């Protein structure tokens, strides 16, 4: 099939999923056109293989003095129309409802009477934070209703979408992980052998509760030899750096900035700490599971669908910081249990969130919406 994939190129789970799905589909013989304002970061690394597999179409937004807010949505719509006409695409698959679903809907209207199906994948904050905001609610609900198929990355998000927007329940297609890329690395280069290596990877937005990460780690570091790697960048970074100094753990905490080598970091990590206020899925938790790191996370949103509490990781209400710190200390003191949990996590990641099964679910959906049979 010829698929126009739309997503955010910046660091964030929805862009990762759109990129990895595009690559996986292209490797299975589909023609994939990625449409965005920048080449997504996961695609930047794929080099020569990428050029063979995916065509990137940049959305240019003309600057004009009248525009205090350059109308990206309209430029995206126009680009989608252009790509659909020139490349004869069979469908639009948009990731993150705002503004992508509305742009695809308008593009489809412009292309009529040609029938171009729209598949919308919801990722979380496009519903839970932004989509349900009164400023965007009606247009989000409308574009979801008009999509030919709507998917959500977890059951929690599907329920939340119905609850917030009173639209039909999306089909659940979970995120996936390539277990050949995300795996334990035998060599330890990021911390000493006797230290517990704790990682946090996010876009440092308030919902990630980076302040809690630092507080929890400070408790851990007071009890056992440990090191914290903080990978990512975002609005809470400065505050986290100041907090690390204030708590006197500067020697043990390393801010790595935005990193492309997440698999390498998780491959050495003992624990991934993710005390988010909400997480529709928690892709980084799945990646950590495949790499046999123990996920210590909040029990909110879709995380319990990814992590089996007590078996493949440990979940707590987000404000139970002391309990999370105690759990991590206990894991440091019991390496056997930690490794067993890591192995169970990898088994679960492979069994329930493998690339092939998930990509086949999307292919099935594409066939259904294009009338190619299910
Ligand atoms: O978590 C973020 O801030 C990024 C956001 C995004 O849209 O890129 O992530 C959301 O989509 C990911 C991929 O499906 C999920 O794994 C994340 O859980 C979800 N984030 C939230 O729900 C906060």
Boltz pocket constraint, residues with backbone or C-beta under 6 A from the ligand:
constraints:
  - pocket:
      binder: B
      contacts: [[A, 11], [A, 12], [A, 13], [A, 14], [A, 15], [A, 17], [A, 96], [A, 122], [A, 123], [A, 124], [A, 125], [A, 153], [A, 175], [A, 203], [A, 205], [A, 207], [A, 278], [A, 279], [A, 280], [A, 281], [A, 282], [A, 283], [A, 284], [A, 301]]
      max_distance: 6.0
